[in-house]
Amino acid sequence: MEQRLKELETLAIEQVEQAQDLKALNEVRVAYLGKKGPITEILKGMGKLSAEERPKMGALANVVRGNVAEKIEAKQAELEKAEVAKKLASETIDVTLPGRPAPTGNPHPLTKVIEEIEDLFLGMGYTITEGPEVETDYYNFEALNLPKDHPARDMQDSFYITDEILLRTQTSPVQARTMEANQEKGPIKIICPGKVYRRDDDDATHSHQFTQIEGLVIDENISMSDLKGTLETFAKKMFGEDREIRLRPSFFPFTEPSVEIDVTCAKCGGKGCSMCKGTGWIEILGAGMVHPRVLEMSGYDPKKYQGFAFGMGPERIAMLRYGIDDIRHFYTNDQRFVKQFNRV
């Protein structure tokens, strides 16, 4: 039995040294030190030995078992170290290589135009005011000098939720709410950007949902010349310092007098072309002096205060500025369209 133990030790150590990976080493461990291994079998057979041989063989078997286990642990540490080194070598990073650029988003052209308009008017002393998109009939129409059954309501085919609740057709209700909420009835200088909704058939120039930016100035001694100067500054900043504007008489229930604002055509410089239909001018927004009735309904004395208001569609501004021929492009969520304006 002593000779058998020494042979097993020698054989086991040889196989441990020959193991090329952790899997092979584990197989050696199970083969020699497992429950069915030869060393374990010898230890189980100790009961057949005489009382004098049993302690001697037991001690020798434990020494052999310990030597084999020690060699396996040493080999395991060696193989694990080699495996880590191999993995590190295969995953080496060349820090001198340039990094892979991560794709980034970019602002929507409509968002860029809205933010630029906001920045322009903030620089002129305006504040930005917002209001609810689900509005009452009173603020959307009646407070703006559009009583029920007024024929001008037909110009804004509305999405009604109830008889008195609708999706706002303009951002003008924000102006009415702001004037009403101003307890001191002092000066106001605001712009109101936001989404509006009308029951239009979607085509190249119309959408059932679009954006508006309206402005309102209320103060003493406000005149049409203040309105013209403001809009002239806006047109030159948005379309170029060489652009000119003209005011054409128009009608809006909440302003009197009312005007349409045209800007000289960018394509022909005012000479006339297909873009401006030969007129040399392109309409960009509507405006006018706040109607005295609107001031009265909001608690202002029209003999003391005057004001002007204007409203523009950022989609139209963006289409003119970037040469976009279909308003539906703004709402298709096509990244190919949006990325064209990354550097504009």
Protein Blocks (a to p, Z undefined) as FASTA:
>chain_A
ZZmmmmmmmmmmmmmmmpmbfklmmmmmmmmmmmkbmklmmmmmmmmpcfklmmmmmmmm
mmmmmmmmmmmmmmmmmmmmmmmmmmmmmmcccfkbccdddddddddfklmmmmmmmmmm
mmnopacddddfbdcfklmmmmnopaghiaklmmmccddfblmbccdfbfklmmmmmmmm
mmnopacddddeddddddddddfkbcfbdcddddddddehiafklmmmmmmmmmmmmnop
kbccdddddddfkbccddddddddfklnonopfknnonopacfbdcddddfklmmmnopa
fklpgcddddddfklmmmmmnopabfklmmnopaklmmmmmmZZ
